Amino acid sequence: MSPELTTADLANAAEARERSAMPRQEAAPALHDQEPDVAMYSDDQLHDFRVRWDQIQAGFVDEPRGAVERADGLVADAIAKLADGFARTRGQLEEQWKRGDQVSTEDLRQALKHYRSFFTRLLNT
């Protein structure tokens, strides 16, 4: 006696054929190969953003339009703080160069590390 194929069996077989026909994607790099992300905000800033978000989300039921407007403001604040932090770092390096101070390789390495982390996050967004 041969078992009958169900619709689910046929669907599973078709799906398996489709997966095997798809080009294989390269595996993501191992976690130990990736550098840890550089913190974009201080712990206090993160806490403030999360508290504000929770308040916005909680207020949505009573005032949806206002909640969305506050969410927009929160995102704008987060972007502004991020941009300010990068501008401040850039300004400090420029000031050192203008004064003729030697900027240490370590300072430059840290600045580049921050920029690389930020750039990588932007591309992954």
KAQUI-V693527 format. One record per helix or strand. SS is the DSSP state (hx for helix, st for strand). FROM is the first residue (numbers start at 0). TO is the last residue. If there is no record, write none. Layout:
BEGIN
SS&FROM&TO + SS&FROM&TO
END
This chain:
BEGIN
hx&6&20 + hx&30&32 + hx&42&58 + hx&63&97 + hx&104&123
END
